[in-house]
Amino acid sequence: MERGLILLVAALVLYAPPAVQGTALLFSNNTQVNVTRAGCRTSKLCVASPIDCDPTGTGACLFASVVGGEAMAPNGTQLSIQLQGESVGYVALGLNVSAAEATMLFVCGSQNSSFFFQTWNINSTSELVPTERSVSNIRGAVNGSWIQCGFDVPNVTGTASLLLGTGAVNGSALGPFTVKLNSGPLNLADPAATPAATPAATPAPTASPTDVAAGNGAAAVQPHAVLLLGVLSLPAVLSGRT
């Protein structure tokens, strides 16, 4: 019985939402995210292309919102991000904290009408490089060419520029990221921070085709399937060990 209780506790721990590494994730489930302008400039920082477009409207609108948590030295704060736009491949948000560092890129896309999420860097030569980044609370949905997602990014410090853009998914290959908006430096903890009035022109990075299911060559991860298998097998294990 004691062993059964230990296994039960282990199963409950599996359900905790730890941060995951983002280069090899492929989700097949769709989870709706409520993306709106409500709270922009008061409780969340918003950027969009076209400027001030409405993500709930009928026109084209590439939109992102950022909510910064309480700062915790020395690691910075956690950002809660929502992203929505239209693309036959993927939409993405870039986060650049300084000119000396690579831009972190968070990709939400559609492959065979299924939502997927990955993390990349844009390096100094404007190439896309699959890069591990801890991200939690990932959810997203695909409806035709409409893609939306939400996720949390820990340990972000200081001022950063936000980039919005899109790209193609050709079979299993992730195409170049085309920047639609570069906000310029913003205080991410200030919901009233104002992006550049005119989006900065940014060259589109280029990249060799990369498998969206495997990222840097690792096998695709199906975390929901792993958790479900663990739960389904739990009663049998407990009944045999009491």
BATIVO-468547 format. One record per atom (N, C-alpha, C): x, y, z. Coordinates in steps of 0.1 Angstrom, whole numbers, padded with zeros to 4 digits, always signed. Example, Ala and Ser with C-alpha at 12.3 -4.5 7.8 and 13.67 -1.06 7.14 Angstrom:
BEGIN
+0132-0057+0078;+0123-0045+0078;+0132-0033+0078;+0128-0022+0071;+0137-0011+0071;+0129+0000+0079;
// end
This chain:
BEGIN
+0008-0012+0000;+0000+0000+0000;+0009+0013+0000;+0020+0012+0008;+0029+0024+0008;+0034+0027-0005;+0038+0016-0013;+0044+0018-0026;+0033+0024-0036;+0020+0020-0033;+0009+0025-0041;+0007+0040-0039;+0009+0045-0027;+0007+0059-0024;+0019+0067-0030;+0031+0061-0030;+0042+0068-0036;+0040+0070-0051;+0034+0060-0057;+0032+0061-0072;+0021+0071-0075;+0011+0072-0066;+0000+0081-0067;+0005+0095-0066;+0014+0098-0057;+0020+0111-0055;+0028+0115-0068;+0035+0105-0073;+0043+0107-0085;+0035+0111-0097;+0023+0104-0098;+0014+0108-0109;+0009+0122-0107;+0006+0126-0095;+0001+0140-0093;+0012+0150-0097;+0024+0147-0094;+0035+0156-0097;+0036+0158-0112;+0033+0147-0120;+0034+0148-0134;+0024+0158-0140;+0013+0161-0133;+0004+0170-0138;+0007+0185-0135;+0018+0187-0127;+0022+0201-0124;+0027+0207-0137;+0025+0220-0140;+0029+0226-0153;+0044+0231-0152;+0054+0223-0153;+0068+0228-0153;+0071+0235-0166;+0082+0243-0166;+0086+0249-0178;+0092+0238-0187;+0090+0239-0200;+0094+0229-0209;+0104+0236-0219;+0112+0227-0226;+0122+0233-0235;+0115+0233-0249;+0118+0244-0257;+0109+0247-0268;+0113+0243-0282;+0124+0236-0284;+0128+0233-0298;+0121+0221-0304;+0116+0212-0296;+0111+0200-0302;+0097+0197-0297;+0088+0207-0296;+0075+0205-0292;+0065+0205-0304;+0056+0196-0304;+0046+0195-0315;+0033+0191-0308;+0023+0201-0307;+0011+0198-0301;+0000+0195-0312;-0008+0185-0310;-0019+0183-0319;-0032+0188-0314;-0033+0191-0301;-0046+0196-0296;-0047+0211-0298;-0060+0216-0299;-0062+0230-0300;-0069+0235-0287;-0063+0246-0281;-0068+0252-0269;-0070+0267-0272;-0083+0271-0272;-0086+0285-0275;-0080+0294-0265;-0075+0306-0270;-0070+0316-0261;-0078+0329-0264;-0082+0336-0253;-0090+0348-0255;-0082+0360-0257;-0079+0363-0270;-0070+0374-0273;-0078+0386-0277;-0077+0397-0269;-0085+0409-0271;-0076+0421-0268;-0081+0433-0271;-0074+0445-0267;-0078+0450-0253;-0087+0443-0247;-0092+0447-0233;-0080+0447-0224;-0077+0458-0217;-0066+0460-0208;-0054+0466-0214;-0054+0468-0228;-0042+0474-0234;-0039+0488-0228;-0027+0491-0225;-0022+0503-0219;-0026+0505-0204;-0034+0496-0199;-0037+0497-0184;-0032+0485-0177;-0034+0473-0182;-0029+0461-0174;-0020+0453-0183;-0019+0456-0196;-0010+0448-0204;-0004+0457-0216;+0008+0454-0220;+0014+0461-0231;+0010+0454-0244;+0006+0462-0254;+0001+0456-0266;+0009+0462-0278;+0012+0453-0288;+0018+0457-0300;+0010+0451-0312;+0009+0457-0323;+0001+0452-0334;+0005+0457-0347;+0003+0450-0358;+0004+0454-0371;-0008+0450-0379;-0016+0460-0385;-0014+0475-0384;-0015+0480-0369;-0009+0492-0367;-0009+0498-0354;-0024+0499-0349;-0026+0494-0336;-0039+0495-0329;-0050+0487-0336;-0047+0477-0344;-0057+0469-0350;-0064+0461-0339;-0076+0456-0342;-0084+0448-0333;-0083+0433-0336;-0078+0425-0327;-0077+0410-0330;-0090+0403-0330;-0101+0410-0325;-0114+0404-0326;-0122+0409-0338;-0116+0418-0346;-0123+0423-0358;-0122+0414-0370;-0127+0418-0381;-0127+0410-0393;-0115+0413-0402;-0108+0424-0400;-0096+0428-0408;-0084+0421-0404;-0074+0422-0412;-0061+0416-0409;-0055+0422-0397;-0049+0414-0388;-0044+0420-0375;-0034+0410-0369;-0022+0414-0369;-0011+0406-0362;-0009+0413-0348;-0013+0406-0338;-0014+0413-0324;-0007+0404-0314;-0001+0411-0304;+0005+0405-0293;+0003+0413-0280;+0002+0407-0269;+0001+0414-0256;+0011+0408-0246;+0016+0416-0237;+0026+0411-0228;+0022+0416-0214;+0021+0407-0204;+0019+0411-0190;+0031+0407-0182;+0038+0416-0176;+0049+0413-0167;+0045+0410-0153;+0051+0400-0147;+0049+0397-0133;+0058+0405-0124;+0057+0402-0112;+0066+0409-0102;+0080+0405-0104;+0089+0416-0105;+0103+0414-0107;+0109+0407-0095;+0118+0397-0098;+0125+0389-0088;+0140+0389-0091;+0147+0397-0084;+0162+0397-0086;+0168+0384-0082;+0179+0379-0089;+0185+0386-0100;+0180+0381-0114;+0169+0373-0114;+0165+0366-0126;+0155+0373-0134;+0150+0385-0130;+0140+0392-0137;+0126+0388-0134;+0118+0389-0144;+0103+0387-0142;+0098+0376-0152;+0086+0371-0150;+0080+0362-0159;+0070+0370-0168;+0071+0368-0181;+0062+0374-0190;+0051+0365-0195;+0038+0369-0194;+0027+0362-0199;+0023+0368-0213;+0025+0360-0224;+0023+0365-0237;+0012+0359-0244;+0004+0367-0252;-0006+0362-0261;-0003+0367-0275;-0005+0359-0285;-0002+0362-0299;-0012+0357-0308;-0016+0365-0318;-0026+0361-0328;-0024+0367-0341;-0026+0360-0352;-0025+0366-0365;-0029+0356-0376;-0028+0360-0388;-0032+0351-0399;-0019+0347-0407;-0018+0335-0410;-0007+0329-0417;-0010+0315-0422;-0005+0311-0434;-0007+0297-0438;+0004+0289-0432;+0014+0295-0425;+0024+0288-0418;+0025+0290-0403;+0032+0302-0400;+0033+0305-0386;+0033+0320-0383;+0029+0323-0371;+0031+0337-0366;+0042+0336-0355;+0049+0347-0352;+0059+0347-0342;+0061+0360-0336;+0066+0359-0323;+0070+0371-0316;+0085+0370-0312;+0092+0381-0316;+0106+0382-0312;+0109+0391-0300;+0118+0387-0292;+0122+0395-0280;+0137+0397-0280;+0141+0410-0281;+0155+0414-0282;+0158+0423-0270;+0167+0419-0261;+0170+0427-0249;+0181+0436-0252;+0190+0434-0261;+0201+0443-0265;+0206+0439-0278;+0213+0449-0284;+0219+0447-0298;+0230+0437-0297;+0236+0435-0286;+0247+0425-0285;+0242+0411-0283;+0229+0409-0281;+0224+0395-0279;+0215+0391-0291;+0214+0378-0292;+0205+0373-0303;+0190+0375-0299;+0182+0377-0309;+0167+0378-0306;+0161+0365-0304;+0154+0364-0293;+0146+0352-0290;+0133+0352-0298;+0130+0341-0305;+0118+0340-0313;+0109+0329-0308;+0096+0332-0306;+0086+0323-0301;+0076+0321-0313;+0076+0308-0318;+0069+0305-0330;+0056+0297-0326;+0045+0302-0331;+0032+0295-0330;+0027+0292-0345;+0025+0280-0348;+0022+0277-0362;+0012+0266-0364;+0010+0263-0377;+0001+0253-0381;+0008+0243-0391;+0007+0230-0387;+0012+0220-0396;+0001+0209-0398;-0004+0208-0410;-0015+0199-0412;-0027+0203-0404;-0029+0216-0402;-0040+0221-0394;-0039+0219-0379;-0028+0214-0374;-0025+0212-0360;-0016+0223-0355;-0018+0227-0343;-0010+0238-0337;+0003+0232-0332;+0014+0240-0335;+0027+0236-0329;+0034+0249-0323;+0043+0247-0314;+0051+0258-0308;+0065+0254-0308;+0074+0264-0311;+0088+0262-0310;+0095+0275-0306;+0108+0274-0301;+0116+0285-0298;+0129+0285-0307;+0133+0297-0311;+0144+0299-0319;+0152+0311-0315;+0164+0313-0320;+0171+0326-0320;+0173+0331-0334;+0174+0345-0335;+0178+0351-0347;+0192+0356-0344;+0202+0350-0351;+0216+0353-0347;+0221+0366-0354;+0234+0369-0352;+0239+0382-0357;+0240+0383-0373;+0239+0371-0379;+0238+0371-0394;+0224+0369-0399;+0214+0371-0390;+0200+0371-0394;+0195+0357-0397;+0202+0347-0393;+0198+0333-0395;+0189+0328-0383;+0180+0319-0386;+0172+0313-0376;+0179+0301-0371;+0181+0300-0357;+0188+0289-0351;+0179+0283-0340;+0176+0270-0341;+0168+0264-0330;+0175+0265-0317;+0168+0270-0307;+0175+0272-0294;+0165+0269-0282;+0171+0262-0273;+0163+0258-0261;+0160+0270-0253;+0147+0271-0248;+0143+0282-0240;+0132+0277-0231;+0132+0279-0218;+0122+0274-0209;+0109+0282-0211;+0098+0276-0214;+0085+0282-0216;+0075+0273-0209;+0065+0280-0203;+0054+0272-0196;+0041+0277-0200;+0030+0269-0196;+0016+0273-0199;+0014+0275-0214;+0019+0266-0222;+0017+0268-0237;+0003+0263-0241;-0004+0271-0248;-0017+0267-0254;-0018+0274-0267;-0026+0268-0276;-0028+0275-0289;-0039+0268-0297;-0043+0275-0308;-0054+0270-0317;-0051+0274-0331;-0056+0266-0340;-0055+0269-0355;-0069+0267-0360;-0073+0277-0368;-0086+0277-0375;-0084+0282-0389;-0082+0274-0399;-0078+0278-0412;-0065+0285-0412;-0064+0298-0416;-0052+0306-0416;-0051+0314-0403;-0060+0313-0394;-0060+0320-0382;-0053+0312-0371;-0042+0318-0365;-0034+0311-0355;-0034+0320-0342;-0036+0314-0331;-0035+0321-0318;-0028+0312-0308;-0021+0319-0298;-0014+0311-0288;-0012+0320-0276;-0008+0313-0265;-0004+0320-0253;+0006+0311-0246;+0016+0318-0239;+0026+0311-0232;+0033+0320-0222;+0041+0315-0212;+0048+0322-0202;+0063+0320-0204;+0070+0331-0203;+0085+0331-0204;+0091+0336-0192;+0099+0328-0184;+0105+0333-0172;+0118+0340-0174;+0122+0347-0164;+0136+0353-0163;+0139+0362-0174;+0130+0372-0176;+0133+0382-0186;+0135+0395-0179;+0146+0402-0182;+0150+0414-0175;+0151+0426-0184;+0148+0438-0178;+0151+0451-0185;+0141+0454-0196;+0146+0463-0204;+0139+0468-0216;+0142+0459-0228;+0132+0458-0237;+0134+0449-0248;+0126+0454-0260;+0130+0451-0272;+0122+0454-0284;+0114+0441-0288;+0102+0444-0292;+0093+0433-0296;+0092+0433-0311;+0093+0421-0317;+0092+0419-0332;+0079+0411-0334;+0071+0414-0344;+0060+0406-0348;+0063+0403-0363;+0059+0390-0366;+0061+0386-0380;+0055+0373-0383;+0057+0368-0395;+0051+0356-0400;+0061+0348-0409;+0058+0336-0412;+0066+0328-0421;+0058+0316-0426;+0064+0309-0435;+0058+0297-0441;+0062+0284-0435;+0054+0274-0435;+0057+0261-0432;+0056+0252-0445;+0067+0248-0450;+0066+0240-0463;+0068+0225-0459;+0057+0218-0459;+0058+0204-0455;+0062+0203-0440;+0074+0198-0437;+0079+0198-0424;+0091+0208-0421;+0092+0218-0431;+0103+0228-0430;+0098+0241-0426;+0104+0248-0417;+0101+0261-0412;+0108+0271-0421;+0101+0280-0428;+0106+0290-0437;+0111+0303-0430;+0117+0312-0437;+0122+0325-0431;+0111+0333-0424;+0116+0340-0414;+0107+0349-0406;+0107+0363-0412;+0095+0368-0416;+0094+0381-0422;+0088+0390-0411;+0096+0401-0408;+0092+0410-0397;+0082+0420-0403;+0070+0421-0395;+0060+0430-0398;+0061+0443-0390;+0066+0441-0378;+0067+0453-0368;+0079+0451-0359;+0086+0462-0357;+0097+0462-0347;+0094+0474-0338;+0090+0471-0325;+0085+0481-0316;+0095+0491-0312;+0108+0488-0313;+0119+0496-0307;+0119+0493-0292;+0128+0498-0284;+0130+0494-0270;+0117+0498-0262;+0112+0489-0254;+0101+0491-0245;+0103+0486-0231;+0098+0493-0221;+0098+0488-0208;+0087+0478-0207;+0090+0465-0206;+0079+0455-0207;+0071+0454-0194;+0075+0461-0184;+0067+0461-0171;+0057+0473-0172;+0058+0481-0182;+0049+0493-0183;+0038+0491-0193;+0026+0488-0190;+0015+0486-0200;+0013+0498-0209;+0017+0510-0204;+0015+0522-0212;+0027+0525-0221;+0037+0517-0222;+0048+0519-0231;+0043+0520-0245;+0049+0530-0252;+0044+0532-0266;+0054+0527-0276;+0049+0518-0285;+0058+0513-0296;+0061+0524-0306;+0071+0522-0314;+0075+0532-0324;+0063+0535-0333;+0061+0548-0335;+0049+0553-0343;+0050+0546-0357;+0062+0545-0363;+0064+0539-0376;+0072+0526-0374;+0067+0515-0377;+0074+0502-0375;+0088+0503-0382;+0098+0499-0374;+0112+0500-0380;+0113+0489-0391;+0120+0493-0401;+0123+0484-0412;+0133+0474-0408;+0131+0461-0409;+0140+0451-0404;+0141+0440-0415;+0154+0437-0420;+0155+0427-0430;+0149+0413-0425;+0143+0406-0435;+0138+0393-0431;+0149+0383-0430;+0150+0376-0418;+0161+0366-0416;+0159+0355-0426;+0170+0348-0430;+0169+0336-0438;+0173+0324-0430;+0168+0313-0434;+0172+0300-0427;+0171+0289-0437;+0180+0278-0435;+0178+0266-0442;+0165+0259-0437;+0159+0251-0446;+0147+0244-0441;+0150+0236-0429;+0141+0236-0419;+0143+0229-0406;+0130+0222-0402;+0132+0210-0398;+0120+0202-0394;+0113+0207-0382;+0101+0212-0384;+0093+0218-0372;+0090+0207-0362;+0090+0195-0365;+0087+0184-0355;+0099+0181-0347;+0111+0183-0352;+0123+0179-0345;+0132+0190-0341;+0131+0202-0346;+0139+0214-0342;+0154+0211-0345;+0161+0209-0334;+0176+0207-0336;+0180+0192-0338;+0170+0184-0342;+0173+0170-0345;+0168+0161-0335;+0162+0166-0324;+0156+0157-0313;+0143+0152-0318;+0139+0141-0313;+0126+0135-0317;+0115+0144-0312;+0104+0145-0319;+0092+0153-0315;+0087+0148-0301;+0082+0157-0293;+0077+0154-0280;+0062+0155-0280;+0056+0145-0274;+0041+0146-0273;+0038+0145-0258;+0039+0156-0250;+0038+0156-0236;+0024+0151-0231;+0014+0155-0238;+0000+0152-0234;-0002+0137-0235;+0004+0131-0245;+0002+0116-0247;+0010+0109-0236;+0022+0114-0232;+0029+0108-0221;+0022+0108-0208;+0016+0120-0205;+0009+0121-0192;-0004+0112-0192;-0011+0112-0204;-0023+0103-0204;-0019+0089-0202;-0008+0084-0208;-0004+0070-0207;-0001+0067-0192;+0006+0077-0185;+0010+0075-0171;-0003+0073-0163;-0013+0081-0166;-0025+0081-0157;-0033+0068-0160;-0034+0064-0173;-0041+0052-0176;-0035+0040-0170;-0022+0039-0169;-0015+0028-0164;-0015+0027-0148;-0018+0039-0142;-0017+0040-0128;-0025+0030-0120;-0039+0029-0123;-0047+0019-0116;-0042+0005-0116;-0037+0001-0127;-0031-0013-0128;-0019-0015-0119;-0011-0005-0119;+0001-0005-0110;-0002-0006-0096;-0012+0003-0092;-0016+0003-0078;-0022-0010-0074;-0031-0015-0082;-0038-0028-0078;-0028-0039-0076;-0017-0039-0084;-0007-0050-0083;+0003-0048-0071;+0003-0036-0065;+0013-0033-0055;+0008-0030-0041;-0005-0031-0039;-0011-0028-0026;-0008-0039-0016;
// end
